[in-house]
């Protein structure tokens, strides 16, 4: 390679530090279109990743590089939405990428007037409701609520949608009401599952395991409980947050999901909370999520028996408060 060519490719490395370039942009740097595509042929130093978009290297691209390529395909107003945007907002729950899927889908939003189609790993959504993007490490992404609802519309699993929505709601990053409003603002296509999930989140459910438990409880014939209620003892000391709380008899049903016990400290907290509930006179029962799914009859029989036990003794002087939902003030029980 002569000195002029070396300088030209040095300029390319500076101009495209991520190693992703549109062929039309390469032409402005003195690389003929034909040359660009020839360098993407088998054995060449580059590779084509999308129509008109090349990677200035060989080997597997990173998610960031695929993201930059998708944005180049979409044009100057394009932004990332869907699960990739959710991850860039810091969400970790929801749909899990399959180990055998080396190139995850990149979902982008573009103006309705933009004539660009979905291709390969890029799902293009043309919209009249293009939001103002948020920049994360130089990448424009849809606002959190829009990214969540765009993701949920393309998921069939109610469990995955529950985990996706519960993550930002539980962490105070958005409200159930905001998710409802966004769903109502767009097309109704693909919203049946998200709407059903939001109805349960509005009741206080905060995980897929709790949602399955709520559905089972509805078949027990027992009074309606509160979900994720804060419970205090007679001295006003917070005992913990009960997954399922039956206020009239001071009964707790916990869904012990070891999936969330990510450290010894987390597990210790769960054990200590159960001890504090019991010491305060609360009737406590726990079930594993697998039991809820595979032994419904057995779990319901246990719940009915425990409720009978709780109702037969004097209610202890504890106070509980419903989970605050969608910015509405929580309601309290009375001693």
C-alpha positions as CSV (number, residue, x, y, z in Angstrom):
1,X,0.0,0.0,0.0
2,X,1.5,3.4,-1.0
3,X,1.8,6.4,1.2
4,X,-1.4,8.0,-0.2
5,X,-3.4,4.9,0.5
6,X,-2.1,4.6,4.0
7,X,-3.0,8.2,4.8
8,X,-6.5,7.6,3.3
9,X,-7.2,4.6,5.6
10,X,-5.7,6.4,8.6
11,X,-8.3,9.2,7.9
12,X,-11.0,6.5,7.8
13,X,-10.0,5.1,11.2
14,X,-10.3,8.7,12.6
15,X,-13.6,9.4,10.8
16,X,-15.2,6.1,11.8
17,X,-13.8,5.2,15.2
18,X,-16.5,2.5,15.8
19,X,-15.5,0.8,12.6
20,X,-19.0,1.2,11.1
21,X,-19.6,3.3,8.0
22,X,-22.2,3.9,5.3
23,X,-20.8,3.4,1.8
24,X,-22.1,6.8,0.8
25,X,-19.9,8.3,3.5
26,X,-16.9,6.3,2.5
27,X,-17.2,7.8,-1.0
28,X,-16.7,11.3,0.5
29,X,-13.4,10.0,1.9
30,X,-12.1,9.0,-1.5
31,X,-13.2,5.3,-1.4
32,X,-15.1,4.4,-4.6
33,X,-18.3,2.6,-4.0
34,X,-17.1,-0.4,-6.0
35,X,-13.9,-0.6,-4.0
36,X,-15.9,-0.5,-0.7
37,X,-18.0,-3.5,-1.8
38,X,-15.0,-5.4,-3.2
39,X,-13.3,-5.1,0.2
40,X,-16.3,-6.9,1.7
41,X,-15.9,-9.9,-0.5
42,X,-14.8,-13.2,1.0
43,X,-11.2,-12.9,2.3
44,X,-11.4,-9.1,2.2
45,X,-10.6,-6.8,5.2
46,X,-14.1,-5.5,5.5
47,X,-17.6,-7.0,5.8
48,X,-21.1,-5.9,4.8
49,X,-23.5,-5.8,7.7
50,X,-26.6,-4.1,6.3
51,X,-27.6,-2.7,2.9
52,X,-25.2,0.1,2.2
53,X,-23.5,-0.3,5.6
54,X,-20.1,-1.9,6.1
55,X,-17.8,-2.8,9.0
56,X,-14.2,-1.8,8.5
57,X,-12.9,-5.0,10.0
58,X,-13.5,-8.7,10.0
59,X,-14.9,-10.8,12.9
60,X,-18.1,-10.7,14.9
61,X,-19.5,-7.2,15.6
62,X,-20.4,-6.0,19.0
63,X,-24.0,-5.0,20.0
64,X,-22.8,-1.4,19.9
65,X,-21.5,-1.7,16.4
66,X,-24.7,-3.4,15.2
67,X,-26.6,-0.5,16.9
68,X,-24.5,2.1,15.0
69,X,-25.2,0.2,11.8
70,X,-28.9,0.2,12.4
71,X,-28.9,3.9,13.1
72,X,-27.1,4.6,9.9
73,X,-29.6,2.5,8.0
74,X,-32.5,4.4,9.6
75,X,-31.2,7.9,8.9
76,X,-30.5,11.0,10.9
77,X,-33.7,11.0,13.0
78,X,-33.6,7.3,13.8
79,X,-33.4,6.2,17.4
80,X,-33.1,2.9,19.3
81,X,-36.2,1.5,21.0
82,X,-37.2,-2.0,22.2
83,X,-35.2,-4.2,24.5
84,X,-31.9,-2.7,23.5
85,X,-33.1,0.8,24.6
86,X,-34.4,-0.7,27.8
87,X,-31.0,-2.2,28.6
88,X,-29.4,1.1,27.9
89,X,-31.8,2.7,30.4
90,X,-30.5,0.2,33.0
91,X,-33.3,-2.3,33.0
92,X,-32.1,-5.9,33.5
93,X,-35.4,-7.9,33.9
94,X,-37.6,-9.0,31.0
95,X,-36.9,-11.1,27.9
96,X,-33.6,-12.9,28.0
97,X,-31.4,-13.2,24.9
98,X,-30.9,-16.7,23.8
99,X,-27.4,-18.1,24.0
100,X,-27.7,-19.4,20.4
101,X,-28.6,-15.9,19.1
102,X,-25.3,-14.2,18.3
103,X,-27.0,-11.2,16.6
104,X,-29.9,-9.8,18.6
105,X,-32.6,-7.8,16.9
106,X,-32.1,-4.0,16.9
107,X,-35.5,-2.2,17.0
108,X,-35.4,1.4,15.6
109,X,-37.9,4.2,15.2
110,X,-37.9,6.4,12.2
111,X,-40.3,9.1,10.9
112,X,-43.3,7.8,9.0
113,X,-42.1,9.7,5.9
114,X,-38.8,7.7,5.9
115,X,-38.9,5.0,3.2
116,X,-36.8,2.3,4.9
117,X,-37.7,-1.3,5.5
118,X,-36.8,-3.9,8.1
119,X,-33.9,-6.1,7.1
120,X,-31.8,-8.8,8.7
121,X,-31.3,-7.9,12.4
122,X,-33.0,-4.5,12.2
123,X,-36.7,-4.1,12.9
124,X,-37.7,-0.7,11.5
125,X,-40.9,0.9,12.9
126,X,-42.1,4.0,11.0
127,X,-44.1,6.2,13.2
128,X,-46.0,9.5,13.4
129,X,-45.2,9.7,17.1
130,X,-41.5,10.0,17.0
131,X,-40.4,11.0,20.6
132,X,-37.5,13.2,21.5
133,X,-34.5,10.8,22.0
134,X,-32.3,10.5,25.1
135,X,-28.6,10.2,24.5
136,X,-26.8,7.3,26.2
137,X,-23.1,7.1,25.4
138,X,-23.6,8.8,22.1
139,X,-26.6,6.6,21.1
140,X,-30.1,8.1,20.7
141,X,-32.6,6.0,22.5
142,X,-36.4,6.3,23.0
143,X,-37.6,7.4,26.4
144,X,-37.9,4.6,29.0
145,X,-41.7,4.3,28.9
146,X,-41.8,4.2,25.1
147,X,-39.0,1.7,25.0
148,X,-40.8,-0.6,27.5
149,X,-44.1,-0.5,25.6
150,X,-42.5,-1.0,22.2
151,X,-40.7,-4.0,23.7
152,X,-43.9,-5.4,25.3
153,X,-45.9,-5.2,22.1
154,X,-43.6,-7.7,20.5
155,X,-43.5,-10.2,23.4
156,X,-46.0,-13.1,23.7
157,X,-44.9,-14.2,27.2
158,X,-46.9,-12.6,29.9
159,X,-44.2,-13.6,32.4
160,X,-41.6,-11.7,30.4
161,X,-43.8,-8.6,30.1
162,X,-44.4,-8.7,33.8
163,X,-40.7,-8.8,34.6
164,X,-40.1,-6.0,32.0
165,X,-42.7,-3.6,33.4
166,X,-42.2,-4.5,37.1
167,X,-38.5,-3.5,36.9
168,X,-38.8,0.2,36.3
169,X,-42.1,0.5,38.4
170,X,-40.5,-1.2,41.4
171,X,-37.4,1.0,41.1
172,X,-39.4,4.2,40.8
173,X,-38.2,4.9,37.2
174,X,-41.8,5.2,35.9
175,X,-45.4,4.6,37.0
176,X,-48.0,2.2,36.0
177,X,-50.1,5.2,34.8
178,X,-47.3,6.3,32.5
179,X,-47.2,2.8,30.9
180,X,-51.0,2.8,30.5
181,X,-50.9,6.3,28.9
182,X,-48.2,5.2,26.4
183,X,-50.1,2.0,25.4
184,X,-53.3,4.1,24.9
185,X,-51.4,6.6,22.8
186,X,-50.3,4.1,20.1
187,X,-51.7,1.3,18.1
188,X,-53.7,-1.3,20.0
189,X,-51.9,-4.0,18.0
190,X,-50.0,-6.3,20.4
191,X,-51.4,-4.7,23.6
192,X,-53.6,-7.4,25.0
193,X,-50.8,-9.0,27.1
194,X,-49.3,-5.7,28.3
195,X,-52.8,-4.5,29.3
196,X,-53.5,-7.6,31.3
197,X,-50.1,-7.3,33.0
198,X,-50.6,-3.6,33.9
199,X,-53.9,-4.4,35.5
200,X,-52.0,-6.8,37.9
201,X,-49.2,-4.3,38.4
202,X,-51.8,-1.7,39.4
203,X,-52.9,-4.2,42.1
204,X,-49.4,-4.2,43.5
205,X,-47.9,-7.3,41.8
206,X,-44.1,-6.9,41.2
207,X,-42.9,-10.1,39.5
208,X,-44.0,-12.9,37.2
209,X,-44.0,-15.3,40.2
210,X,-46.4,-13.0,42.1
211,X,-48.6,-12.6,39.1
212,X,-49.0,-16.4,38.8
213,X,-49.7,-16.4,42.6
214,X,-52.4,-13.7,42.2
215,X,-54.1,-15.8,39.5
216,X,-54.1,-18.8,41.7
217,X,-55.3,-16.9,44.8
218,X,-58.4,-15.8,42.7
219,X,-59.5,-19.4,42.6
220,X,-59.2,-20.1,46.4
221,X,-62.4,-18.4,47.3
222,X,-60.6,-16.4,50.0
223,X,-61.0,-12.7,50.5
224,X,-59.0,-10.4,48.2
225,X,-55.5,-9.6,49.6
226,X,-53.1,-6.7,49.2
227,X,-49.9,-7.2,47.2
228,X,-46.5,-5.9,48.3
229,X,-47.9,-4.3,51.4
230,X,-45.7,-2.6,54.0
231,X,-46.3,-4.1,57.5
232,X,-45.5,-2.5,60.9
233,X,-45.6,-3.8,64.4
234,X,-47.4,-2.2,67.3
235,X,-44.4,0.1,68.0
236,X,-44.4,1.4,64.5
237,X,-41.4,-0.6,63.4
238,X,-41.4,-1.8,59.8
239,X,-41.3,-5.5,59.7
240,X,-41.1,-5.9,56.0
241,X,-43.0,-5.9,52.7
242,X,-45.3,-8.8,52.4
243,X,-45.8,-10.3,48.9
244,X,-49.4,-11.2,49.7
245,X,-51.1,-9.7,52.7
246,X,-54.6,-10.6,54.0
247,X,-55.2,-7.6,56.3
248,X,-58.4,-8.7,58.1
249,X,-56.6,-11.7,59.7
250,X,-52.9,-10.5,59.5
251,X,-51.8,-13.3,57.3
252,X,-48.7,-13.3,54.9
253,X,-48.2,-15.5,51.9
254,X,-44.7,-15.2,50.5
255,X,-43.5,-16.3,47.1
256,X,-40.0,-17.5,47.8
257,X,-38.3,-17.2,44.5
258,X,-34.6,-18.1,44.9
259,X,-34.0,-16.5,41.5
260,X,-33.8,-13.2,43.3
261,X,-31.6,-14.3,46.1
262,X,-28.5,-13.2,44.3
263,X,-26.3,-13.0,47.5
264,X,-26.2,-14.4,51.0
265,X,-27.3,-11.0,52.3
266,X,-30.5,-11.2,50.2
267,X,-31.3,-14.6,51.5
268,X,-30.6,-13.6,55.0
269,X,-33.0,-10.6,54.6
270,X,-35.7,-13.0,53.5
271,X,-35.2,-15.3,56.5
272,X,-35.0,-12.4,59.0
273,X,-38.2,-10.9,57.5
274,X,-40.1,-14.2,58.0
275,X,-38.9,-14.4,61.6
276,X,-40.0,-10.8,62.3
277,X,-43.5,-11.5,60.8
278,X,-43.9,-14.6,63.0
279,X,-42.6,-12.9,66.1
280,X,-45.2,-10.1,65.7
281,X,-48.0,-12.7,65.7
282,X,-48.6,-12.7,62.0
283,X,-49.5,-16.1,60.4
284,X,-46.9,-16.8,57.8
285,X,-46.9,-19.3,54.9
286,X,-44.5,-19.5,51.9
287,X,-44.6,-21.3,48.5
288,X,-42.0,-21.7,45.8
289,X,-43.0,-20.4,42.4
290,X,-42.7,-24.0,41.0
291,X,-45.3,-25.2,43.5
292,X,-47.7,-22.4,42.4
293,X,-47.4,-23.6,38.8
294,X,-47.3,-27.4,39.3
295,X,-49.3,-28.1,42.5
296,X,-52.2,-25.6,42.4
297,X,-54.6,-27.8,44.3
298,X,-52.1,-28.5,47.1
299,X,-51.1,-24.8,47.4
300,X,-54.8,-23.7,47.5
301,X,-55.6,-26.3,50.1
302,X,-52.7,-25.0,52.3
303,X,-53.8,-21.4,51.9
304,X,-57.4,-22.2,52.9
305,X,-56.1,-24.1,56.0
306,X,-53.7,-21.3,57.0
307,X,-56.5,-18.7,56.5
308,X,-58.7,-20.7,58.8
309,X,-56.0,-20.8,61.4
310,X,-55.4,-17.1,61.1
311,X,-59.1,-16.3,61.4
312,X,-59.5,-18.4,64.5
313,X,-57.0,-16.4,66.7
314,X,-57.1,-12.8,67.8
315,X,-55.6,-10.4,65.3
316,X,-52.3,-9.0,66.5
317,X,-51.8,-5.2,66.7
318,X,-50.0,-4.8,63.4
319,X,-50.6,-2.2,60.7
320,X,-50.3,-2.5,57.0
321,X,-50.3,-0.2,54.0
322,X,-51.1,-1.0,50.4
323,X,-48.3,-0.5,47.8
324,X,-48.4,2.9,46.3
325,X,-49.4,2.6,42.6
326,X,-49.2,5.0,39.7
327,X,-48.6,8.0,42.0
328,X,-51.7,7.5,44.0
329,X,-51.4,7.8,47.8
330,X,-51.4,4.4,49.6
331,X,-54.2,3.3,51.9
332,X,-53.7,2.0,55.4
333,X,-55.3,-0.5,57.6
334,X,-56.3,0.2,61.2
335,X,-55.3,-1.6,64.3
